[in-house]
């Protein structure tokens, strides 16, 4: 079982920055593919960024060049640095952890990001 706890959300002005954190429990962090999703009211959940267990990263086209996903294996934590935030990016941002060897996906509770115009 993996538990994920996100933090770092809040209110920011358009053009500002936030760094989200997702701390994972357990001893299998290095085997997990970590992802950040966002879900805004009236919209479908959107994959924002992924950091695979092999170290590769991938981003939604809309955030490329502005968002950076990173990982601290010593702290079992994945981060999402978000720069130049836009009002339409206000959403609940959730962390996910995929354990391919067991076919399991774990989710955090999410952290709210509000971007004022």
C-alpha positions as CSV (number, residue, x, y, z in Angstrom):
1,X,0.0,0.0,0.0
2,X,1.2,3.5,-0.9
3,X,-0.2,6.6,0.7
4,X,0.3,10.0,-1.0
5,X,0.0,13.3,0.7
6,X,0.1,16.5,-1.4
7,X,0.9,20.0,-0.2
8,X,1.9,23.3,-1.6
9,X,-1.3,24.5,-3.2
10,X,-2.8,27.9,-2.5
11,X,-3.7,31.2,-4.1
12,X,-1.4,32.8,-6.5
13,X,-1.7,35.7,-9.0
14,X,-1.6,35.0,-12.7
15,X,2.0,34.8,-13.8
16,X,3.1,33.6,-10.4
17,X,4.7,30.3,-9.2
18,X,3.9,27.5,-6.9
19,X,5.7,24.3,-6.0
20,X,3.6,21.3,-5.2
21,X,4.9,18.4,-3.2
22,X,3.7,14.8,-2.9
23,X,5.2,12.6,-0.2
24,X,4.8,8.9,-0.6
25,X,4.9,6.3,2.1
26,X,6.5,2.9,1.9
27,X,9.7,1.5,0.5
28,X,8.9,1.1,-3.2
29,X,9.1,4.8,-4.2
30,X,11.9,4.1,-6.7
31,X,9.7,1.6,-8.5
32,X,6.8,3.9,-9.0
33,X,5.9,6.1,-11.9
34,X,4.8,9.4,-10.4
35,X,2.3,11.7,-12.0
36,X,0.5,15.0,-11.4
37,X,-3.0,15.4,-12.7
38,X,-5.4,18.3,-12.4
39,X,-9.2,18.5,-12.3
40,X,-11.1,21.7,-12.7
41,X,-14.8,22.0,-12.3
42,X,-16.6,21.1,-15.5
43,X,-13.5,19.7,-17.2
44,X,-12.0,16.3,-17.5
45,X,-9.1,15.3,-15.4
46,X,-5.9,16.2,-17.2
47,X,-2.5,14.6,-17.0
48,X,0.0,17.4,-16.3
49,X,3.4,15.7,-15.9
50,X,4.9,12.3,-15.4
51,X,8.2,11.1,-13.9
52,X,8.8,7.4,-14.6
53,X,10.6,5.0,-12.4
54,X,13.3,5.1,-15.1
55,X,13.8,8.8,-14.7
56,X,12.0,10.0,-17.9
57,X,9.7,12.9,-17.8
58,X,6.8,13.9,-19.9
59,X,4.5,16.9,-19.9
60,X,1.2,18.0,-21.3
61,X,1.8,20.4,-24.2
62,X,0.1,23.2,-22.4
63,X,2.6,23.2,-19.6
64,X,5.8,22.5,-21.4
65,X,8.5,25.1,-20.6
66,X,6.6,26.3,-17.6
67,X,6.2,23.3,-15.3
68,X,8.9,21.0,-14.0
69,X,8.4,17.6,-12.3
70,X,11.2,16.4,-10.2
71,X,11.8,13.7,-7.6
72,X,13.8,13.3,-4.4
73,X,14.4,9.6,-3.8
74,X,15.8,10.2,-0.3
75,X,12.6,12.0,0.7
76,X,10.2,9.8,-1.2
77,X,8.8,13.0,-2.6
78,X,7.9,14.2,-6.1
79,X,7.5,17.9,-6.8
80,X,5.8,20.0,-9.5
81,X,7.3,23.4,-10.0
82,X,4.7,25.6,-11.7
83,X,5.7,28.9,-13.2
84,X,3.8,31.5,-15.2
85,X,0.5,30.2,-13.9
86,X,-2.6,31.1,-15.8
87,X,-6.1,31.6,-14.4
88,X,-7.5,28.6,-16.4
89,X,-5.0,26.4,-14.6
90,X,-6.8,26.7,-11.3
91,X,-7.8,23.2,-10.3
92,X,-7.3,20.5,-7.8
93,X,-3.9,19.0,-8.4
94,X,-3.6,15.3,-7.5
95,X,-0.5,13.1,-7.3
96,X,-0.6,9.6,-8.6
97,X,1.7,6.6,-8.2
98,X,1.7,3.7,-10.6
99,X,3.3,0.4,-9.6
100,X,3.4,-1.5,-12.9
101,X,4.7,-4.7,-11.4
102,X,1.5,-5.0,-9.4
103,X,-0.8,-3.2,-11.8
104,X,-1.8,-0.7,-9.1
105,X,-2.3,3.0,-9.1
106,X,-2.6,5.1,-6.0
107,X,-4.0,8.6,-5.6
108,X,-3.5,11.4,-3.2
109,X,-6.3,13.6,-1.9
110,X,-5.3,16.6,-4.0
111,X,-4.3,20.1,-3.3
112,X,-6.2,23.2,-4.5
113,X,-4.5,25.7,-6.7
114,X,-6.3,29.0,-7.3
115,X,-4.9,31.5,-9.8
116,X,-6.3,35.0,-9.7
117,X,-6.4,37.2,-12.7
